[in-house]
Amino acid sequence: MPSKHLSTPSLLELIRLFDQSAQPIADGDGQRLFGVPGWALAGKTSLSDHDLSAWSECIGYAGSYPTPCGDQQVMVEIEEDADPNRYRYRCPETFRVKHISADAAVVRSVTATKLLNYLADLMDIPQALRRGINTAAIDGTLWHLGKMRIGLLHTDVWLTRGLATHVETIFQHFQQSTLPDTGIIFTTGSALPAMIQAPRNYRVMSLASVLTPHSAAPAVDTDLIRRLLVAAPGETADHTPAVRFDETTNTLHITTRSIAPWTITGPKQIAVVKYLVEQFHKERHRVSAGDILVAAHGSRAAASGKRVASIFSGNTQWADYIVHDGDGYGIQLE
């Protein structure tokens, strides 16, 4: 089974490979394979061989290979060797027979259903709403991930690859009157230039651009997506801070985790969370119980003999958002 513990850099690399998996490459019989050849996979830096094997599948072997010829590279035909672990070709400069490993000639394709379900998990899309993952709306190009909760609304979310190449076909799909007038089209490549408008009230967003940059584990910046949805087409927005406290609603937002915002009630609980967020933005990720009690009660005299846990008595949520260890108390980021 694929690892559920991809790092953010490894997920970004997997997304790039998924985008590249739409590119055709001919095998030895001239048949088109849609995947990434082994010599291109050798350049990956964040995705382990184990995860690459888990998230992709071998769909064949290339029929050609890039090799130096003078000051440039040329594609030369390769063929199976008597040794099953290698392929051979004739050097275009010396005409001598040379060999490459079978791993260099293999063509792998990122398994769409595995990656798309993983992304749907990150977006908290219920399983019952993922019917569009197994059957592409446009073969190999466009999938309906389901409905994602953005603020108070459930918004249709789509994923496309090769948008720049297939933009006319993809946008034509969204002109159908049977589809909602609004939605999000995530692209595995770059977002479209501002001068190209998405159809109807859809928004096109680069998937990589909405992943939270502060988190080691992948997380989707839903607040950023919400702000982009209500912004004018073509407008940009900054990533949401890793930790944010909304004083209007007394709500704590943690963007490094796929966890719902926490609306706090009670003046002392609000004072504690507000203080922890303020200290976080001052690069203090852990504070002492004494400092927290002073922030909650107003003075050291009033805080004397009190306990932090007592402030949250009867509240079972606080341990999901506040961590307590040997270094003190802080916002739980992971």
HELIX and SHEET records of a PDB file:
HELIX    1   1 THR A    8  GLN A   20  1                                  13    
HELIX    2   2 GLY A   38  LEU A   41  1                                   4    
HELIX    3   3 ASP A   49  TRP A   55  1                                   7    
HELIX    4   4 ALA A  102  ALA A  105  1                                   4    
HELIX    5   5 ALA A  112  LEU A  122  1                                  11    
HELIX    6   6 GLN A  127  LEU A  129  5                                   3    
HELIX    7   7 ARG A  131  ASN A  134  1                                   4    
HELIX    8   8 LEU A  163  HIS A  173  1                                  11    
HELIX    9   9 LEU A  207  VAL A  210  5                                   4    
HELIX   10  10 THR A  222  VAL A  230  1                                   9    
HELIX   11  11 PRO A  267  PHE A  280  1                                  14    
HELIX   12  12 ALA A  289  HIS A  297  1                                   9    
HELIX   13  13 ARG A  300  ALA A  303  1                                   4    
HELIX   14  14 VAL A  308  ILE A  311  1                                   4    
HELIX   15  15 TRP A  318  TYR A  321  1                                   4    
SHEET    1   A 2 PRO A  24  ALA A  26  0                                        
SHEET    2   A 2 ARG A  32  PHE A  34 -1                                        
SHEET    1   B 3 VAL A  36  PRO A  37  0                                        
SHEET    2   B 3 VAL A 106  VAL A 110 -1                                        
SHEET    3   B 3 SER A  56  TYR A  61 -1                                        
SHEET    1   C 2 SER A  64  CYS A  69  0                                        
SHEET    2   C 2 GLN A  72  GLU A  77 -1                                        
SHEET    1   D 3 GLU A  79  GLU A  80  0                                        
SHEET    2   D 3 ARG A  86  ARG A  90 -1                                        
SHEET    3   D 3 VAL A  97  SER A 101 -1                                        
SHEET    1   E 4 LEU A 142  ILE A 150  0                                        
SHEET    2   E 4 LEU A 153  THR A 160 -1                                        
SHEET    3   E 4 THR A 182  THR A 187  1                                        
SHEET    4   E 4 ASN A 201  SER A 206  1                                        
SHEET    1   F 3 VAL A 243  ASP A 246  0                                        
SHEET    2   F 3 THR A 251  ILE A 254 -1                                        
SHEET    3   F 3 TRP A 262  THR A 263 -1                                        
SHEET    1   G 2 ILE A 322  ASP A 325  0                                        
SHEET    2   G 2 GLY A 328  ILE A 331 -1                                        
END                                                                             
